[in-house]
Structure formats: C-alpha cells, structure tokens
Amino acid sequence: MAMKYLSVFFVLTIILATISCDSLDSVDTTPDPLITAEIADSQTYNLVTPIYGMQVSIDSGVDRGNQDVLDILDRRATQFLDCQFVEGSQLGFEEVILDNGTMVPPLSDLRVFVVPNRYKCDVPGASVCNGTYFGGVDIVVVAEGGFPGCDVFLPWKHELGHRYGMDANHTNQSDFQSCIGDANCDVGDVIGID
C-alpha cells in the first residue's frame, strides 16, 4: 500500500516540477548589474566545496543554503568530468594538459562566484549572462536561477566546458555538447535527489 502512494507522490512531483518549469521559464526579469572579471576577482572566496575544494563566494541574494550550493557545484563538476573525459572525475584533482597544450589546474584552483540572477556582462555576443568563465583569472560566475524557474545553476557545466577547452566562440561546442547540459530542468535538483 505504501509503495502505491510513494509512486503516486513521485509521479505528481515530476508533473508539478515540469509544469512549474514551463510556466516560470517564460517570465523574464531585469538583469542584475554588470559583472566583469575585475568585479569577480574582488570577491571574498571564503567557502570551499567538500570534494574538489573549489573556492566559492556566494552573493547574499542567493536563495539556496551555502552547503546546498557547494554540494551542487561538486556534483555537477563530477558529472561533467565523468561525461567529458575517459579518465573521469579524478581529473578534477589533477593538472590537465589540453590538446592545444594549455595547462588546466586542478579544480581547487578554480574560484566560483555564485549570484542570484542573470547579470549584465561584457562578453562577445552577449550583453546579459547567467554564466561566464574568466580564463585570465580562473573564475566562473554562475547565476543560481539564470532565468526564473527550474534552471538551477544551468550554465555551470557549460562554463566548466570553457575551462576545459571549449572555445569562447563555441566553434568546438559539439565536442562538449552531451556533457555541458541543456535547457531542461534537472529534476534531481528540483526534488533534491542525485
């Protein structure tokens, strides 16, 4: 009997999550102020993710709790590395030499600035961003929601793709496409499961 109710609850949760994603993602909000590499570099990175030791600064407007944010960043980094590289998530602890000879330091060297909303940015081809990788200072800025709805940290894997060799102009994005995510809601994050 309990199994019947559990399965009904799970199905209803997925349906509600899907409905809320579809309805809320169409709502647009005014982007937050400009974030540049200098602004990102000036933050205090006083939090550390539990697995990879990424240095994190979380803006006070972010809704999720600090530990939840840190766990999501680590989990999504693991998913990206396991998907993109044969060597898998272990590469997050190592220096990686890309095909073009670029040396990518371990994730513990990466700083992540988490902001609540989309923000104005000054990058080629965009004036509003929900994620940016600043390679010169090895910082990712990522919006909690990006667009209203269920896209929780949607651009995080995409920006990791840039750190690990995806060109800024996206000419080689197809080499990363299956691992950097898409515009769908991550149901696991909506209902709190891996």
C-alpha positions, -999 to +999 in steps of 0.1 A: +000+000+000+028+024+009+046+017-023+014+027-043+013+061-025+050+066-029+048+060-067+018+084-070+037+110-050+068+107-072+048+110-104+029+140-091+062+157-080+077+152-115+045+166-132+044+196-109+081+202-115+076+201-152+046+224-151+064+250-129+095+249-152+074+255-183+054+283-168+081+301-149+108+300-175+089+322-198+089+350-173+117+375-177+133+397-152+156+427-154+192+415-152+214+424-123+243+450-127+274+443-148+299+417-136+334+419-151+365+399-144+377+426-120+344+425-100+346+387-098+382+388-088+374+413-060+350+389-042+359+371-009+361+334-017+357+321+019+338+289+012+352+256-001+334+227-018+337+195+001+350+173-027+371+193-051+380+222-028+368+249-052+369+284-037+334+299-036+318+333-029+280+333-026+261+366-030+237+373-002+207+373-026+212+336-034+182+316-021+197+282-015+218+275+016+255+276+013+261+239+018+235+231-009+252+254-033+286+238-026+272+203-030+256+211-063+288+226-077+308+195-067+281+171-080+278+189-114+316+191-117+318+153-112+290+147-137+308+169-163+342+153-158+328+118-159+310+125-191+337+145-209+368+126-201+377+089-202+398+095-170+366+108-153+361+128-122+396+121-109+408+148-133+393+174-110+422+168-086+449+170-113+465+194-137+452+186-172+470+193-204+446+201-232+452+191-268+463+226-276+490+224-248+471+246-224+475+235-188+443+235-167+450+235-129+430+213-105+395+224-096+409+235-062+424+265-080+391+275-095+371+303-079+333+304-083+312+335-077+275+325-073+250+352-079+212+351-077+201+363-112+212+369-147+235+398-149+248+423-174+281+411-190+306+423-215+315+392-234+315+386-272+280+380-285+261+387-252+251+416-230+233+395-204+247+363-190+238+336-165+273+322-165+307+334-175+342+319-174+370+344-170+401+324-181+426+350-172+417+348-135+403+313-135+369+323-122+334+312-131+304+334-124+272+314-123+236+325-116+215+304-092+184+307-113+197+321-146+161+325-158+132+322-135+120+286-129+139+253-126+172+261-143+192+258-111+229+266-120+221+256-156+253+272-170+277+256-145+287+226-167+288+249-198+313+272-181+334+242-169+334+232-206+351+266-214+376+259-186+384+225-201+389+236-237+356+247-252+364+278-274+350+311-263+333+314-297+318+279-293+333+266-326+341+233-309+310+232-287+298+200-304+328+182-288+313+191-254+275+192-261+264+160-244+283+169-212+276+206-207+238+203-202+209+217-219+179+239-212+158+212-195+151+212-157+174+190-137+147+170-118+172+157-093+179+193-082+142+202-081+133+174-057+167+171-040+180+138-053+212+128-072 
